[in-house]
Amino acid sequence: MAKRRDKGEERGIATARIRRLLDLAGREPAYADRYASLAWRLAQRYQTGLPPEAKGRVCRACGSLLVPGRTATVRVSSGRVVSTCRGCGAIRRRPLR
């Protein structure tokens, strides 16, 4: 019989890898979009989601790293924070706390 996969162990490894990729994306602007895209794909594949501090930093449409002022426009409008990706034009609205 084949050995069963330990999904908890896989998710732990994936979470560590996601955090590492997002850390590298913050340090190396030349590869930031690639690292953010890989982190997003890993989160989807292993059903872990992005860490809470990184949820608003990755565009869900194109996978690029959102840096306010450089790759994203961030505005406050009627009680919401509206982030617009400059790469693909995707809009994300989050409630203002």
Buried (B, 14 or more C-beta within 10 A) or exposed (E): EEEEEEEEEBEEEBBEBBBEBBEBBBEEEEBBBBBBBBBBEBBEEBEBEBBEEBEBBBBEEBBBBBBEEEBBBBEEEEEEBBBBBBBEEBEBEEEEE
